[in-house]
Amino acid sequence: MLSVQTYALAGTLVEQGLGYAFVDCLTAAVLDPGRVILLRLAPTVDFALSLMHNAAAPGSILIGRLEVCLKQAAELQMHRLKARGRTDVLRLS
């Protein structure tokens, strides 16, 4: 078994035929549909994204813009994922 620290690396390994991986929907949206078959989990598994910064660092006026950019990127990736069409379901129960 191989353990990696990022979803992106896990997805790349699957694209290369080197196993299976659980990844978030944002990572799944950018994987090559010609090389990867997506299996949606049922029931679904919710996840949260968090933004962190050093407690000693002063606040930035750019944080609001970063929030907007992250939301836009997430919406685009979700649209890409839905546009992929059919995905099979892996039932966990």
PDB file of N, CA, C and O in Angstrom:
ATOM      1  N   MET A   1       0.840  -1.154   0.000  1.00  0.00           N
ATOM      2  CA  MET A   1       0.000   0.000   0.000  1.00  0.00           C
ATOM      3  C   MET A   1       0.893   1.227   0.000  1.00  0.00           C
ATOM      4  O   MET A   1       1.908   1.275   0.694  1.00  0.00           O
ATOM      5  N   LEU A   2       0.499   2.218  -0.789  1.00  0.00           N
ATOM      6  CA  LEU A   2       1.211   3.487  -0.873  1.00  0.00           C
ATOM      7  C   LEU A   2       0.338   4.563  -0.264  1.00  0.00           C
ATOM      8  O   LEU A   2      -0.861   4.615  -0.540  1.00  0.00           O
ATOM      9  N   SER A   3       0.900   5.400   0.539  1.00  0.00           N
ATOM     10  CA  SER A   3       0.167   6.499   1.156  1.00  0.00           C
ATOM     11  C   SER A   3       0.772   7.809   0.687  1.00  0.00           C
ATOM     12  O   SER A   3       1.986   7.996   0.762  1.00  0.00           O
ATOM     13  N   VAL A   4      -0.071   8.724   0.201  1.00  0.00           N
ATOM     14  CA  VAL A   4       0.409  10.035  -0.247  1.00  0.00           C
ATOM     15  C   VAL A   4      -0.274  11.122   0.557  1.00  0.00           C
ATOM     16  O   VAL A   4      -1.276  10.869   1.226  1.00  0.00           O
ATOM     17  N   GLN A   5       0.255  12.310   0.497  1.00  0.00           N
ATOM     18  CA  GLN A   5      -0.235  13.406   1.321  1.00  0.00           C
ATOM     19  C   GLN A   5      -1.190  14.352   0.590  1.00  0.00           C
ATOM     20  O   GLN A   5      -1.817  15.194   1.234  1.00  0.00           O
ATOM     21  N   THR A   6      -1.318  14.239  -0.727  1.00  0.00           N
ATOM     22  CA  THR A   6      -2.200  15.158  -1.449  1.00  0.00           C
ATOM     23  C   THR A   6      -3.142  14.388  -2.366  1.00  0.00           C
ATOM     24  O   THR A   6      -2.792  13.335  -2.899  1.00  0.00           O
ATOM     25  N   TYR A   7      -4.326  14.927  -2.536  1.00  0.00           N
ATOM     26  CA  TYR A   7      -5.291  14.337  -3.457  1.00  0.00           C
ATOM     27  C   TYR A   7      -4.762  14.399  -4.890  1.00  0.00           C
ATOM     28  O   TYR A   7      -4.977  13.475  -5.675  1.00  0.00           O
ATOM     29  N   ALA A   8      -4.073  15.487  -5.229  1.00  0.00           N
ATOM     30  CA  ALA A   8      -3.564  15.643  -6.591  1.00  0.00           C
ATOM     31  C   ALA A   8      -2.603  14.512  -6.943  1.00  0.00           C
ATOM     32  O   ALA A   8      -2.697  13.940  -8.030  1.00  0.00           O
ATOM     33  N   LEU A   9      -1.696  14.187  -6.054  1.00  0.00           N
ATOM     34  CA  LEU A   9      -0.762  13.097  -6.313  1.00  0.00           C
ATOM     35  C   LEU A   9      -1.500  11.766  -6.392  1.00  0.00           C
ATOM     36  O   LEU A   9      -1.194  10.940  -7.252  1.00  0.00           O
ATOM     37  N   ALA A  10      -2.460  11.551  -5.513  1.00  0.00           N
ATOM     38  CA  ALA A  10      -3.245  10.318  -5.547  1.00  0.00           C
ATOM     39  C   ALA A  10      -3.964  10.175  -6.888  1.00  0.00           C
ATOM     40  O   ALA A  10      -3.979   9.096  -7.480  1.00  0.00           O
ATOM     41  N   GLY A  11      -4.557  11.266  -7.361  1.00  0.00           N
ATOM     42  CA  GLY A  11      -5.253  11.237  -8.645  1.00  0.00           C
ATOM     43  C   GLY A  11      -4.314  10.952  -9.802  1.00  0.00           C
ATOM     44  O   GLY A  11      -4.663  10.208 -10.719  1.00  0.00           O
ATOM     45  N   THR A  12      -3.135  11.532  -9.766  1.00  0.00           N
ATOM     46  CA  THR A  12      -2.147  11.296 -10.813  1.00  0.00           C
ATOM     47  C   THR A  12      -1.709   9.841 -10.833  1.00  0.00           C
ATOM     48  O   THR A  12      -1.538   9.263 -11.906  1.00  0.00           O
ATOM     49  N   LEU A  13      -1.527   9.246  -9.672  1.00  0.00           N
ATOM     50  CA  LEU A  13      -1.154   7.831  -9.609  1.00  0.00           C
ATOM     51  C   LEU A  13      -2.245   6.946 -10.209  1.00  0.00           C
ATOM     52  O   LEU A  13      -1.945   5.980 -10.912  1.00  0.00           O
ATOM     53  N   VAL A  14      -3.503   7.268  -9.936  1.00  0.00           N
ATOM     54  CA  VAL A  14      -4.615   6.504 -10.512  1.00  0.00           C
ATOM     55  C   VAL A  14      -4.625   6.669 -12.030  1.00  0.00           C
ATOM     56  O   VAL A  14      -4.825   5.691 -12.750  1.00  0.00           O
ATOM     57  N   GLU A  15      -4.414   7.884 -12.527  1.00  0.00           N
ATOM     58  CA  GLU A  15      -4.363   8.109 -13.970  1.00  0.00           C
ATOM     59  C   GLU A  15      -3.279   7.253 -14.629  1.00  0.00           C
ATOM     60  O   GLU A  15      -3.427   6.828 -15.775  1.00  0.00           O
ATOM     61  N   GLN A  16      -2.205   7.008 -13.908  1.00  0.00           N
ATOM     62  CA  GLN A  16      -1.097   6.208 -14.436  1.00  0.00           C
ATOM     63  C   GLN A  16      -1.315   4.703 -14.253  1.00  0.00           C
ATOM     64  O   GLN A  16      -0.462   3.900 -14.632  1.00  0.00           O
ATOM     65  N   GLY A  17      -2.457   4.322 -13.671  1.00  0.00           N
ATOM     66  CA  GLY A  17      -2.777   2.915 -13.488  1.00  0.00           C
ATOM     67  C   GLY A  17      -2.129   2.298 -12.260  1.00  0.00           C
ATOM     68  O   GLY A  17      -1.941   1.083 -12.195  1.00  0.00           O
ATOM     69  N   LEU A  18      -1.786   3.136 -11.285  1.00  0.00           N
ATOM     70  CA  LEU A  18      -1.066   2.652 -10.115  1.00  0.00           C
ATOM     71  C   LEU A  18      -1.939   2.529  -8.875  1.00  0.00           C
ATOM     72  O   LEU A  18      -1.476   2.793  -7.765  1.00  0.00           O
ATOM     73  N   GLY A  19      -3.190   2.134  -9.047  1.00  0.00           N
ATOM     74  CA  GLY A  19      -4.017   1.862  -7.888  1.00  0.00           C
ATOM     75  C   GLY A  19      -5.335   2.608  -7.895  1.00  0.00           C
ATOM     76  O   GLY A  19      -5.833   3.043  -8.933  1.00  0.00           O
ATOM     77  N   TYR A  20      -5.880   2.738  -6.694  1.00  0.00           N
ATOM     78  CA  TYR A  20      -7.177   3.362  -6.446  1.00  0.00           C
ATOM     79  C   TYR A  20      -6.972   4.466  -5.429  1.00  0.00           C
ATOM     80  O   TYR A  20      -5.996   4.447  -4.680  1.00  0.00           O
ATOM     81  N   ALA A  21      -7.882   5.427  -5.395  1.00  0.00           N
ATOM     82  CA  ALA A  21      -7.749   6.504  -4.413  1.00  0.00           C
ATOM     83  C   ALA A  21      -9.103   7.120  -4.118  1.00  0.00           C
ATOM     84  O   ALA A  21      -9.981   7.188  -4.978  1.00  0.00           O
ATOM     85  N   PHE A  22      -9.248   7.562  -2.895  1.00  0.00           N
ATOM     86  CA  PHE A  22     -10.371   8.417  -2.517  1.00  0.00           C
ATOM     87  C   PHE A  22      -9.871   9.847  -2.649  1.00  0.00           C
ATOM     88  O   PHE A  22      -8.865  10.210  -2.039  1.00  0.00           O
ATOM     89  N   VAL A  23     -10.568  10.667  -3.443  1.00  0.00           N
ATOM     90  CA  VAL A  23     -10.186  12.067  -3.610  1.00  0.00           C
ATOM     91  C   VAL A  23     -11.416  12.949  -3.450  1.00  0.00           C
ATOM     92  O   VAL A  23     -12.548  12.473  -3.539  1.00  0.00           O
ATOM     93  N   ASP A  24     -11.189  14.220  -3.217  1.00  0.00           N
ATOM     94  CA  ASP A  24     -12.298  15.166  -3.114  1.00  0.00           C
ATOM     95  C   ASP A  24     -12.847  15.468  -4.508  1.00  0.00           C
ATOM     96  O   ASP A  24     -12.203  15.172  -5.514  1.00  0.00           O
ATOM     97  N   CYS A  25     -14.031  16.055  -4.558  1.00  0.00           N
ATOM     98  CA  CYS A  25     -14.682  16.329  -5.840  1.00  0.00           C
ATOM     99  C   CYS A  25     -13.930  17.359  -6.674  1.00  0.00           C
ATOM    100  O   CYS A  25     -14.010  17.324  -7.902  1.00  0.00           O
ATOM    101  N   LEU A  26     -13.207  18.269  -6.046  1.00  0.00           N
ATOM    102  CA  LEU A  26     -12.450  19.264  -6.803  1.00  0.00           C
ATOM    103  C   LEU A  26     -11.293  18.606  -7.547  1.00  0.00           C
ATOM    104  O   LEU A  26     -11.014  18.961  -8.692  1.00  0.00           O
ATOM    105  N   THR A  27     -10.629  17.669  -6.920  1.00  0.00           N
ATOM    106  CA  THR A  27      -9.556  16.934  -7.581  1.00  0.00           C
ATOM    107  C   THR A  27     -10.131  16.027  -8.672  1.00  0.00           C
ATOM    108  O   THR A  27      -9.586  15.955  -9.774  1.00  0.00           O
ATOM    109  N   ALA A  28     -11.226  15.341  -8.365  1.00  0.00           N
ATOM    110  CA  ALA A  28     -11.848  14.435  -9.335  1.00  0.00           C
ATOM    111  C   ALA A  28     -12.232  15.163 -10.616  1.00  0.00           C
ATOM    112  O   ALA A  28     -12.167  14.582 -11.699  1.00  0.00           O
ATOM    113  N   ALA A  29     -12.627  16.415 -10.508  1.00  0.00           N
ATOM    114  CA  ALA A  29     -13.087  17.175 -11.670  1.00  0.00           C
ATOM    115  C   ALA A  29     -11.987  17.407 -12.695  1.00  0.00           C
ATOM    116  O   ALA A  29     -12.280  17.586 -13.877  1.00  0.00           O
ATOM    117  N   VAL A  30     -10.735  17.407 -12.272  1.00  0.00           N
ATOM    118  CA  VAL A  30      -9.649  17.697 -13.213  1.00  0.00           C
ATOM    119  C   VAL A  30      -8.911  16.448 -13.694  1.00  0.00           C
ATOM    120  O   VAL A  30      -7.983  16.550 -14.496  1.00  0.00           O
ATOM    121  N   LEU A  31      -9.313  15.276 -13.213  1.00  0.00           N
ATOM    122  CA  LEU A  31      -8.678  14.048 -13.676  1.00  0.00           C
ATOM    123  C   LEU A  31      -9.157  13.709 -15.085  1.00  0.00           C
ATOM    124  O   LEU A  31     -10.301  13.994 -15.439  1.00  0.00           O
ATOM    125  N   ASP A  32      -8.296  13.110 -15.878  1.00  0.00           N
ATOM    126  CA  ASP A  32      -8.580  12.773 -17.269  1.00  0.00           C
ATOM    127  C   ASP A  32      -9.684  11.727 -17.357  1.00  0.00           C
ATOM    128  O   ASP A  32      -9.488  10.589 -16.929  1.00  0.00           O
ATOM    129  N   PRO A  33     -10.854  12.095 -17.910  1.00  0.00           N
ATOM    130  CA  PRO A  33     -11.961  11.132 -17.981  1.00  0.00           C
ATOM    131  C   PRO A  33     -11.660   9.945 -18.895  1.00  0.00           C
ATOM    132  O   PRO A  33     -12.343   8.924 -18.815  1.00  0.00           O
ATOM    133  N   GLY A  34     -10.670  10.058 -19.743  1.00  0.00           N
ATOM    134  CA  GLY A  34     -10.270   8.941 -20.582  1.00  0.00           C
ATOM    135  C   GLY A  34      -9.416   7.926 -19.845  1.00  0.00           C
ATOM    136  O   GLY A  34      -9.201   6.816 -20.334  1.00  0.00           O
ATOM    137  N   ARG A  35      -8.928   8.303 -18.668  1.00  0.00           N
ATOM    138  CA  ARG A  35      -8.027   7.429 -17.921  1.00  0.00           C
ATOM    139  C   ARG A  35      -8.563   7.030 -16.554  1.00  0.00           C
ATOM    140  O   ARG A  35      -8.030   6.121 -15.919  1.00  0.00           O
ATOM    141  N   VAL A  36      -9.618   7.706 -16.096  1.00  0.00           N
ATOM    142  CA  VAL A  36     -10.121   7.479 -14.742  1.00  0.00           C
ATOM    143  C   VAL A  36     -11.638   7.309 -14.780  1.00  0.00           C
ATOM    144  O   VAL A  36     -12.339   8.096 -15.416  1.00  0.00           O
ATOM    145  N   ILE A  37     -12.131   6.300 -14.112  1.00  0.00           N
ATOM    146  CA  ILE A  37     -13.567   6.121 -13.941  1.00  0.00           C
ATOM    147  C   ILE A  37     -13.909   6.568 -12.528  1.00  0.00           C
ATOM    148  O   ILE A  37     -13.340   6.081 -11.552  1.00  0.00           O
ATOM    149  N   LEU A  38     -14.843   7.497 -12.436  1.00  0.00           N
ATOM    150  CA  LEU A  38     -15.256   8.001 -11.124  1.00  0.00           C
ATOM    151  C   LEU A  38     -16.340   7.120 -10.543  1.00  0.00           C
ATOM    152  O   LEU A  38     -17.264   6.707 -11.244  1.00  0.00           O
ATOM    153  N   LEU A  39     -16.223   6.840  -9.274  1.00  0.00           N
ATOM    154  CA  LEU A  39     -17.252   6.117  -8.533  1.00  0.00           C
ATOM    155  C   LEU A  39     -17.721   7.038  -7.415  1.00  0.00           C
ATOM    156  O   LEU A  39     -16.971   7.316  -6.479  1.00  0.00           O
ATOM    157  N   ARG A  40     -18.945   7.507  -7.509  1.00  0.00           N
ATOM    158  CA  ARG A  40     -19.486   8.339  -6.436  1.00  0.00           C
ATOM    159  C   ARG A  40     -19.800   7.465  -5.233  1.00  0.00           C
ATOM    160  O   ARG A  40     -20.259   6.333  -5.388  1.00  0.00           O
ATOM    161  N   LEU A  41     -19.558   7.981  -4.048  1.00  0.00           N
ATOM    162  CA  LEU A  41     -19.852   7.241  -2.825  1.00  0.00           C
ATOM    163  C   LEU A  41     -21.293   7.447  -2.415  1.00  0.00           C
ATOM    164  O   LEU A  41     -21.828   8.550  -2.523  1.00  0.00           O
ATOM    165  N   ALA A  42     -21.917   6.389  -1.946  1.00  0.00           N
ATOM    166  CA  ALA A  42     -23.268   6.471  -1.418  1.00  0.00           C
ATOM    167  C   ALA A  42     -23.293   5.712  -0.099  1.00  0.00           C
ATOM    168  O   ALA A  42     -22.986   4.520  -0.088  1.00  0.00           O
ATOM    169  N   PRO A  43     -23.635   6.337   0.984  1.00  0.00           N
ATOM    170  CA  PRO A  43     -24.034   7.746   1.072  1.00  0.00           C
ATOM    171  C   PRO A  43     -22.829   8.671   0.863  1.00  0.00           C
ATOM    172  O   PRO A  43     -21.677   8.259   1.000  1.00  0.00           O
ATOM    173  N   THR A  44     -23.122   9.913   0.532  1.00  0.00           N
ATOM    174  CA  THR A  44     -22.061  10.871   0.271  1.00  0.00           C
ATOM    175  C   THR A  44     -21.295  11.190   1.550  1.00  0.00           C
ATOM    176  O   THR A  44     -21.800  11.002   2.657  1.00  0.00           O
ATOM    177  N   VAL A  45     -20.090  11.667   1.381  1.00  0.00           N
ATOM    178  CA  VAL A  45     -19.229  12.055   2.494  1.00  0.00           C
ATOM    179  C   VAL A  45     -18.950  13.548   2.352  1.00  0.00           C
ATOM    180  O   VAL A  45     -18.325  13.981   1.383  1.00  0.00           O
ATOM    181  N   ASP A  46     -19.414  14.326   3.317  1.00  0.00           N
ATOM    182  CA  ASP A  46     -19.176  15.768   3.276  1.00  0.00           C
ATOM    183  C   ASP A  46     -17.753  16.079   3.726  1.00  0.00           C
ATOM    184  O   ASP A  46     -17.163  15.349   4.523  1.00  0.00           O
ATOM    185  N   PHE A  47     -17.216  17.171   3.203  1.00  0.00           N
ATOM    186  CA  PHE A  47     -15.915  17.625   3.652  1.00  0.00           C
ATOM    187  C   PHE A  47     -15.906  19.142   3.666  1.00  0.00           C
ATOM    188  O   PHE A  47     -16.698  19.786   2.977  1.00  0.00           O
ATOM    189  N   ALA A  48     -15.024  19.695   4.437  1.00  0.00           N
ATOM    190  CA  ALA A  48     -14.918  21.153   4.548  1.00  0.00           C
ATOM    191  C   ALA A  48     -13.517  21.590   4.158  1.00  0.00           C
ATOM    192  O   ALA A  48     -12.540  20.882   4.401  1.00  0.00           O
ATOM    193  N   LEU A  49     -13.432  22.754   3.554  1.00  0.00           N
ATOM    194  CA  LEU A  49     -12.145  23.372   3.264  1.00  0.00           C
ATOM    195  C   LEU A  49     -11.935  24.488   4.267  1.00  0.00           C
ATOM    196  O   LEU A  49     -12.868  25.219   4.599  1.00  0.00           O
ATOM    197  N   SER A  50     -10.731  24.617   4.740  1.00  0.00           N
ATOM    198  CA  SER A  50     -10.419  25.674   5.705  1.00  0.00           C
ATOM    199  C   SER A  50      -9.234  26.482   5.218  1.00  0.00           C
ATOM    200  O   SER A  50      -8.313  25.945   4.602  1.00  0.00           O
ATOM    201  N   LEU A  51      -9.263  27.750   5.491  1.00  0.00           N
ATOM    202  CA  LEU A  51      -8.150  28.640   5.185  1.00  0.00           C
ATOM    203  C   LEU A  51      -7.441  28.939   6.493  1.00  0.00           C
ATOM    204  O   LEU A  51      -8.075  29.302   7.484  1.00  0.00           O
ATOM    205  N   MET A  52      -6.137  28.786   6.494  1.00  0.00           N
ATOM    206  CA  MET A  52      -5.367  29.040   7.711  1.00  0.00           C
ATOM    207  C   MET A  52      -4.303  30.088   7.427  1.00  0.00           C
ATOM    208  O   MET A  52      -3.842  30.231   6.295  1.00  0.00           O
ATOM    209  N   HIS A  53      -3.921  30.813   8.459  1.00  0.00           N
ATOM    210  CA  HIS A  53      -2.776  31.706   8.369  1.00  0.00           C
ATOM    211  C   HIS A  53      -2.135  31.787   9.730  1.00  0.00           C
ATOM    212  O   HIS A  53      -2.751  31.453  10.742  1.00  0.00           O
ATOM    213  N   ASN A  54      -0.921  32.223   9.752  1.00  0.00           N
ATOM    214  CA  ASN A  54      -0.174  32.338  10.987  1.00  0.00           C
ATOM    215  C   ASN A  54      -0.854  33.330  11.916  1.00  0.00           C
ATOM    216  O   ASN A  54      -1.240  34.418  11.490  1.00  0.00           O
ATOM    217  N   ALA A  55      -1.001  32.960  13.181  1.00  0.00           N
ATOM    218  CA  ALA A  55      -1.694  33.810  14.156  1.00  0.00           C
ATOM    219  C   ALA A  55      -0.987  35.145  14.359  1.00  0.00           C
ATOM    220  O   ALA A  55      -1.634  36.139  14.692  1.00  0.00           O
ATOM    221  N   ALA A  56       0.319  35.184  14.165  1.00  0.00           N
ATOM    222  CA  ALA A  56       1.082  36.417  14.374  1.00  0.00           C
ATOM    223  C   ALA A  56       1.085  37.321  13.138  1.00  0.00           C
ATOM    224  O   ALA A  56       1.481  38.484  13.212  1.00  0.00           O
ATOM    225  N   ALA A  57       0.644  36.781  12.016  1.00  0.00           N
ATOM    226  CA  ALA A  57       0.646  37.576  10.781  1.00  0.00           C
ATOM    227  C   ALA A  57      -0.502  38.576  10.799  1.00  0.00           C
ATOM    228  O   ALA A  57      -1.610  38.247  11.222  1.00  0.00           O
ATOM    229  N   PRO A  58      -0.240  39.789  10.343  1.00  0.00           N
ATOM    230  CA  PRO A  58      -1.322  40.783  10.296  1.00  0.00           C
ATOM    231  C   PRO A  58      -2.360  40.401   9.242  1.00  0.00           C
ATOM    232  O   PRO A  58      -2.046  39.724   8.263  1.00  0.00           O
ATOM    233  N   GLY A  59      -3.594  40.842   9.454  1.00  0.00           N
ATOM    234  CA  GLY A  59      -4.655  40.593   8.493  1.00  0.00           C
ATOM    235  C   GLY A  59      -4.333  41.248   7.159  1.00  0.00           C
ATOM    236  O   GLY A  59      -3.593  42.230   7.106  1.00  0.00           O
ATOM    237  N   SER A  60      -4.879  40.712   6.099  1.00  0.00           N
ATOM    238  CA  SER A  60      -4.607  41.232   4.764  1.00  0.00           C
ATOM    239  C   SER A  60      -5.899  41.703   4.118  1.00  0.00           C
ATOM    240  O   SER A  60      -6.958  41.104   4.301  1.00  0.00           O
ATOM    241  N   ILE A  61      -5.794  42.776   3.368  1.00  0.00           N
ATOM    242  CA  ILE A  61      -6.960  43.250   2.622  1.00  0.00           C
ATOM    243  C   ILE A  61      -7.260  42.323   1.443  1.00  0.00           C
ATOM    244  O   ILE A  61      -8.327  42.414   0.835  1.00  0.00           O
ATOM    245  N   LEU A  62      -6.331  41.442   1.126  1.00  0.00           N
ATOM    246  CA  LEU A  62      -6.516  40.526   0.007  1.00  0.00           C
ATOM    247  C   LEU A  62      -7.333  39.289   0.363  1.00  0.00           C
ATOM    248  O   LEU A  62      -7.720  38.534  -0.528  1.00  0.00           O
ATOM    249  N   ILE A  63      -7.601  39.069   1.643  1.00  0.00           N
ATOM    250  CA  ILE A  63      -8.294  37.851   2.052  1.00  0.00           C
ATOM    251  C   ILE A  63      -9.701  37.768   1.446  1.00  0.00           C
ATOM    252  O   ILE A  63     -10.162  36.683   1.090  1.00  0.00           O
ATOM    253  N   GLY A  64     -10.368  38.894   1.332  1.00  0.00           N
ATOM    254  CA  GLY A  64     -11.700  38.902   0.715  1.00  0.00           C
ATOM    255  C   GLY A  64     -11.641  38.501  -0.747  1.00  0.00           C
ATOM    256  O   GLY A  64     -12.496  37.757  -1.227  1.00  0.00           O
ATOM    257  N   ARG A  65     -10.642  38.987  -1.451  1.00  0.00           N
ATOM    258  CA  ARG A  65     -10.478  38.644  -2.868  1.00  0.00           C
ATOM    259  C   ARG A  65     -10.130  37.161  -3.010  1.00  0.00           C
ATOM    260  O   ARG A  65     -10.611  36.495  -3.927  1.00  0.00           O
ATOM    261  N   LEU A  66      -9.305  36.650  -2.114  1.00  0.00           N
ATOM    262  CA  LEU A  66      -8.964  35.235  -2.136  1.00  0.00           C
ATOM    263  C   LEU A  66     -10.212  34.382  -1.944  1.00  0.00           C
ATOM    264  O   LEU A  66     -10.378  33.364  -2.617  1.00  0.00           O
ATOM    265  N   GLU A  67     -11.083  34.786  -1.039  1.00  0.00           N
ATOM    266  CA  GLU A  67     -12.328  34.053  -0.801  1.00  0.00           C
ATOM    267  C   GLU A  67     -13.171  34.001  -2.072  1.00  0.00           C
ATOM    268  O   GLU A  67     -13.707  32.947  -2.414  1.00  0.00           O
ATOM    269  N   VAL A  68     -13.292  35.117  -2.770  1.00  0.00           N
ATOM    270  CA  VAL A  68     -14.067  35.169  -4.012  1.00  0.00           C
ATOM    271  C   VAL A  68     -13.448  34.248  -5.063  1.00  0.00           C
ATOM    272  O   VAL A  68     -14.163  33.509  -5.740  1.00  0.00           O
ATOM    273  N   CYS A  69     -12.128  34.292  -5.202  1.00  0.00           N
ATOM    274  CA  CYS A  69     -11.443  33.452  -6.186  1.00  0.00           C
ATOM    275  C   CYS A  69     -11.612  31.965  -5.873  1.00  0.00           C
ATOM    276  O   CYS A  69     -11.821  31.161  -6.781  1.00  0.00           O
ATOM    277  N   LEU A  70     -11.523  31.601  -4.606  1.00  0.00           N
ATOM    278  CA  LEU A  70     -11.700  30.204  -4.224  1.00  0.00           C
ATOM    279  C   LEU A  70     -13.112  29.717  -4.525  1.00  0.00           C
ATOM    280  O   LEU A  70     -13.295  28.598  -5.005  1.00  0.00           O
ATOM    281  N   LYS A  71     -14.112  30.554  -4.245  1.00  0.00           N
ATOM    282  CA  LYS A  71     -15.494  30.176  -4.539  1.00  0.00           C
ATOM    283  C   LYS A  71     -15.700  29.989  -6.040  1.00  0.00           C
ATOM    284  O   LYS A  71     -16.360  29.042  -6.467  1.00  0.00           O
ATOM    285  N   GLN A  72     -15.134  30.894  -6.838  1.00  0.00           N
ATOM    286  CA  GLN A  72     -15.263  30.790  -8.294  1.00  0.00           C
ATOM    287  C   GLN A  72     -14.594  29.521  -8.811  1.00  0.00           C
ATOM    288  O   GLN A  72     -15.153  28.828  -9.662  1.00  0.00           O
ATOM    289  N   ALA A  73     -13.416  29.215  -8.308  1.00  0.00           N
ATOM    290  CA  ALA A  73     -12.698  28.011  -8.732  1.00  0.00           C
ATOM    291  C   ALA A  73     -13.470  26.757  -8.347  1.00  0.00           C
ATOM    292  O   ALA A  73     -13.549  25.815  -9.136  1.00  0.00           O
ATOM    293  N   ALA A  74     -14.040  26.732  -7.147  1.00  0.00           N
ATOM    294  CA  ALA A  74     -14.808  25.575  -6.697  1.00  0.00           C
ATOM    295  C   ALA A  74     -16.052  25.386  -7.574  1.00  0.00           C
ATOM    296  O   ALA A  74     -16.377  24.259  -7.947  1.00  0.00           O
ATOM    297  N   GLU A  75     -16.738  26.463  -7.900  1.00  0.00           N
ATOM    298  CA  GLU A  75     -17.923  26.373  -8.753  1.00  0.00           C
ATOM    299  C   GLU A  75     -17.554  25.850 -10.144  1.00  0.00           C
ATOM    300  O   GLU A  75     -18.282  25.036 -10.712  1.00  0.00           O
ATOM    301  N   LEU A  76     -16.434  26.310 -10.690  1.00  0.00           N
ATOM    302  CA  LEU A  76     -15.985  25.844 -11.998  1.00  0.00           C
ATOM    303  C   LEU A  76     -15.670  24.349 -11.971  1.00  0.00           C
ATOM    304  O   LEU A  76     -16.050  23.616 -12.884  1.00  0.00           O
ATOM    305  N   GLN A  77     -14.990  23.906 -10.946  1.00  0.00           N
ATOM    306  CA  GLN A  77     -14.643  22.488 -10.845  1.00  0.00           C
ATOM    307  C   GLN A  77     -15.895  21.624 -10.680  1.00  0.00           C
ATOM    308  O   GLN A  77     -15.979  20.541 -11.259  1.00  0.00           O
ATOM    309  N   MET A  78     -16.858  22.091  -9.901  1.00  0.00           N
ATOM    310  CA  MET A  78     -18.100  21.335  -9.738  1.00  0.00           C
ATOM    311  C   MET A  78     -18.852  21.238 -11.068  1.00  0.00           C
ATOM    312  O   MET A  78     -19.432  20.198 -11.381  1.00  0.00           O
ATOM    313  N   HIS A  79     -18.840  22.323 -11.847  1.00  0.00           N
ATOM    314  CA  HIS A  79     -19.471  22.307 -13.166  1.00  0.00           C
ATOM    315  C   HIS A  79     -18.772  21.288 -14.066  1.00  0.00           C
ATOM    316  O   HIS A  79     -19.432  20.535 -14.781  1.00  0.00           O
ATOM    317  N   ARG A  80     -17.438  21.263 -14.033  1.00  0.00           N
ATOM    318  CA  ARG A  80     -16.678  20.297 -14.833  1.00  0.00           C
ATOM    319  C   ARG A  80     -17.020  18.861 -14.430  1.00  0.00           C
ATOM    320  O   ARG A  80     -17.161  17.985 -15.284  1.00  0.00           O
ATOM    321  N   LEU A  81     -17.149  18.634 -13.147  1.00  0.00           N
ATOM    322  CA  LEU A  81     -17.457  17.298 -12.656  1.00  0.00           C
ATOM    323  C   LEU A  81     -18.833  16.854 -13.140  1.00  0.00           C
ATOM    324  O   LEU A  81     -18.998  15.718 -13.585  1.00  0.00           O
ATOM    325  N   LYS A  82     -19.815  17.739 -13.057  1.00  0.00           N
ATOM    326  CA  LYS A  82     -21.166  17.404 -13.507  1.00  0.00           C
ATOM    327  C   LYS A  82     -21.204  17.189 -15.019  1.00  0.00           C
ATOM    328  O   LYS A  82     -21.980  16.369 -15.510  1.00  0.00           O
ATOM    329  N   ALA A  83     -20.369  17.922 -15.760  1.00  0.00           N
ATOM    330  CA  ALA A  83     -20.336  17.812 -17.217  1.00  0.00           C
ATOM    331  C   ALA A  83     -19.741  16.485 -17.683  1.00  0.00           C
ATOM    332  O   ALA A  83     -19.907  16.106 -18.842  1.00  0.00           O
ATOM    333  N   ARG A  84     -19.061  15.788 -16.802  1.00  0.00           N
ATOM    334  CA  ARG A  84     -18.468  14.502 -17.176  1.00  0.00           C
ATOM    335  C   ARG A  84     -19.522  13.439 -17.424  1.00  0.00           C
ATOM    336  O   ARG A  84     -19.228  12.383 -17.984  1.00  0.00           O
ATOM    337  N   GLY A  85     -20.745  13.717 -17.009  1.00  0.00           N
ATOM    338  CA  GLY A  85     -21.823  12.768 -17.274  1.00  0.00           C
ATOM    339  C   GLY A  85     -21.838  11.611 -16.308  1.00  0.00           C
ATOM    340  O   GLY A  85     -21.705  11.798 -15.099  1.00  0.00           O
ATOM    341  N   ARG A  86     -22.000  10.421 -16.836  1.00  0.00           N
ATOM    342  CA  ARG A  86     -22.205   9.207 -16.049  1.00  0.00           C
ATOM    343  C   ARG A  86     -21.025   8.896 -15.133  1.00  0.00           C
ATOM    344  O   ARG A  86     -19.866   8.898 -15.550  1.00  0.00           O
ATOM    345  N   THR A  87     -21.350   8.637 -13.904  1.00  0.00           N
ATOM    346  CA  THR A  87     -20.382   8.055 -12.981  1.00  0.00           C
ATOM    347  C   THR A  87     -21.092   6.954 -12.218  1.00  0.00           C
ATOM    348  O   THR A  87     -22.276   7.071 -11.900  1.00  0.00           O
ATOM    349  N   ASP A  88     -20.379   5.903 -11.929  1.00  0.00           N
ATOM    350  CA  ASP A  88     -20.949   4.780 -11.198  1.00  0.00           C
ATOM    351  C   ASP A  88     -20.985   5.094  -9.701  1.00  0.00           C
ATOM    352  O   ASP A  88     -20.342   6.034  -9.235  1.00  0.00           O
ATOM    353  N   VAL A  89     -21.741   4.297  -8.966  1.00  0.00           N
ATOM    354  CA  VAL A  89     -21.884   4.509  -7.531  1.00  0.00           C
ATOM    355  C   VAL A  89     -21.238   3.355  -6.775  1.00  0.00           C
ATOM    356  O   VAL A  89     -21.448   2.190  -7.112  1.00  0.00           O
ATOM    357  N   LEU A  90     -20.463   3.679  -5.768  1.00  0.00           N
ATOM    358  CA  LEU A  90     -19.888   2.700  -4.855  1.00  0.00           C
ATOM    359  C   LEU A  90     -20.652   2.816  -3.551  1.00  0.00           C
ATOM    360  O   LEU A  90     -20.528   3.815  -2.842  1.00  0.00           O
ATOM    361  N   ARG A  91     -21.440   1.802  -3.230  1.00  0.00           N
ATOM    362  CA  ARG A  91     -22.264   1.830  -2.017  1.00  0.00           C
ATOM    363  C   ARG A  91     -21.451   1.378  -0.829  1.00  0.00           C
ATOM    364  O   ARG A  91     -20.877   0.289  -0.837  1.00  0.00           O
ATOM    365  N   LEU A  92     -21.402   2.209   0.193  1.00  0.00           N
ATOM    366  CA  LEU A  92     -20.613   1.916   1.391  1.00  0.00           C
ATOM    367  C   LEU A  92     -21.426   1.203   2.461  1.00  0.00           C
ATOM    368  O   LEU A  92     -20.860   0.714   3.439  1.00  0.00           O
ATOM    369  N   SER A  93     -22.720   1.136   2.296  1.00  0.00           N
ATOM    370  CA  SER A  93     -23.547   0.501   3.332  1.00  0.00           C
ATOM    371  C   SER A  93     -23.877  -0.919   2.991  1.00  0.00           C
ATOM    372  O   SER A  93     -24.565  -1.593   3.758  1.00  0.00           O
TER     373      SER A  93
END
